[in-house]
Structure formats: structure tokens, C-alpha cells
Amino acid sequence: MTTDATGTGTGTGTGTEPYVRVGRSGLFVDRVGLGTMQFGWSVDETGAFDVLDAYAELSGNFET
């Protein structure tokens, strides 16, 4: 994937590239992040694993 000076993906020009660069750091992250603050509080363990499984099936990742 190539990026412009702002870190926006420019590989296809559609804005649908899976990763974007964080500033000038060289770090690339998913365009969509998964917030898990509710896990263990209002979402039980089974529900949390269901959400994580769905996120992984949609190619989400936690790697940095």
C-alpha cells in the first residue's frame, strides 16, 4: 500500500485500503478499531468472544 503525506491510503484511490499510517511514525493500523471497554462489565465472556470472533472473521486485527 502506498500513502500520501497525511497517511491516507492511496493504493486504489477509493479510500478502502485496509490500513492507514499513523502520522509519520511508519505504524499502520486498521481503519476501524474495536473498542472493548464494555467487556467484563456489561458484556459477559461469551458475548465478548462472539464480538472478537466476528471482528476476526472480518479481517480485524490487533497487531501494531
Secondary structure, 3 states (H helix, E strand, C coil): CCECCCCCECCCCCCCCCEEECCCCCCEEECCCCCCCCECCCECHHHHHHHHHHHHHCCCCCCC
